[in-house]
Amino acid sequence: MFENVFGIHEPALLLQGQRLGVLANNMANADTPGYKARDIDFGAALASASGVDSGEAPLALARTSAAHLAPGAGEFAPGELKYRNPYQASLDGNTVEMAAEQAAFAENNVRYQASLGFINGRIAELQYAISGQ
Amino acid sequence: MSLFNVFDIAGSALNAQTIRLNTTASNLANSESVDGDPGKVYRARHPVFQTMMEAPDDSSDGEDAVAGVRVLGIVQSTTEPLKRYDPNNPVADKDGYVYMSNVNAIEEMTNMISANRSFATNVEAINTARDLLLKTIAMGH
């Protein structure tokens, strides 16, 4: 019953945590010649992490015995890192654009807190249901 | 846990930017240094930044593929020092010439501003990661 209690917010929180690290890495390398800014395609990563691939239905593993473990909610797979297309690359080959990175960082921060808020709300809901008051 | 990585990543950047600020301070302090020997006069020093590449555990796992920045080394500017006729200078060579350090003050000032802003951005990243971690720890309370 409690296998999937937080729904999509659990993989979303993990992905946002990973993306925070990627964006921090971009900002740390803002002055490194030749560094290419990276990011995660959040929508695609979340779709694959939550098992909802766009288009076709996910392939289900065959279970020939009732004792087999159910496929699905498995290990968290980190999102695939891709390279960012710069608006205007600098002469030293660095593609970090500080303003764009800061905007993405702030956006990711808000999204993380939103996911955290949903999870907290779910926990409060369950506690309310359990206490039965 | 990726959120803890942010401290390492941004921390390495703070360290690199501090070294950059130190070289800038050294260059500005020595911008008026002179010597009678062009081989011994102060030359502007600049750090070379490099992305720290860490071998990922798994090729499909890009999480730890890159982490932070480091200072590969400090290089000296190869610009020729300016020669100036100053026979009263005690370090002047036998023809009365002294050699000025090749520090470009404008370049150093812009470097300083850039280092300052990068430092502030990385401090902000650390603060954000800390806030998010504390909120995550307090989950359910």
Chai-1 contact restraints between the chains, C-beta under 6 A:
chainA,res_idxA,chainB,res_idxB,connection_type,confidence,min_distance_angstrom,max_distance_angstrom,comment,restraint_id
A,G17,B,S2,contact,1.0,0.0,6.0,A-B,restraint_1
A,G17,B,L3,contact,1.0,0.0,6.0,A-B,restraint_2
A,Q18,B,S2,contact,1.0,0.0,6.0,A-B,restraint_3
A,Q18,B,E63,contact,1.0,0.0,6.0,A-B,restraint_4
A,G21,B,S2,contact,1.0,0.0,6.0,A-B,restraint_5
A,G21,B,N5,contact,1.0,0.0,6.0,A-B,restraint_6
A,G21,B,V6,contact,1.0,0.0,6.0,A-B,restraint_7
A,A24,B,V6,contact,1.0,0.0,6.0,A-B,restraint_8
A,A24,B,I9,contact,1.0,0.0,6.0,A-B,restraint_9
A,A24,B,A10,contact,1.0,0.0,6.0,A-B,restraint_10
A,A24,B,A125,contact,1.0,0.0,6.0,A-B,restraint_11
A,N25,B,I9,contact,1.0,0.0,6.0,A-B,restraint_12
A,N25,B,V66,contact,1.0,0.0,6.0,A-B,restraint_13
A,M27,B,T121,contact,1.0,0.0,6.0,A-B,restraint_14
A,M27,B,A125,contact,1.0,0.0,6.0,A-B,restraint_15
A,A28,B,I9,contact,1.0,0.0,6.0,A-B,restraint_16
A,A28,B,A10,contact,1.0,0.0,6.0,A-B,restraint_17
A,A28,B,A13,contact,1.0,0.0,6.0,A-B,restraint_18
A,A28,B,G68,contact,1.0,0.0,6.0,A-B,restraint_19
A,A28,B,V69,contact,1.0,0.0,6.0,A-B,restraint_20
A,N29,B,T51,contact,1.0,0.0,6.0,A-B,restraint_21
A,N29,B,V69,contact,1.0,0.0,6.0,A-B,restraint_22
A,A30,B,S118,contact,1.0,0.0,6.0,A-B,restraint_23
A,D31,B,F49,contact,1.0,0.0,6.0,A-B,restraint_24
A,D31,B,S118,contact,1.0,0.0,6.0,A-B,restraint_25
A,T32,B,F49,contact,1.0,0.0,6.0,A-B,restraint_26
A,T32,B,T51,contact,1.0,0.0,6.0,A-B,restraint_27
A,T32,B,V69,contact,1.0,0.0,6.0,A-B,restraint_28
A,Y35,B,T51,contact,1.0,0.0,6.0,A-B,restraint_29
A,P78,B,D61,contact,1.0,0.0,6.0,A-B,restraint_30
A,P78,B,E63,contact,1.0,0.0,6.0,A-B,restraint_31
A,L81,B,G62,contact,1.0,0.0,6.0,A-B,restraint_32
A,N109,B,T128,contact,1.0,0.0,6.0,A-B,restraint_33
A,Y112,B,L132,contact,1.0,0.0,6.0,A-B,restraint_34
A,L116,B,K135,contact,1.0,0.0,6.0,A-B,restraint_35
A,I123,B,G140,contact,1.0,0.0,6.0,A-B,restraint_36
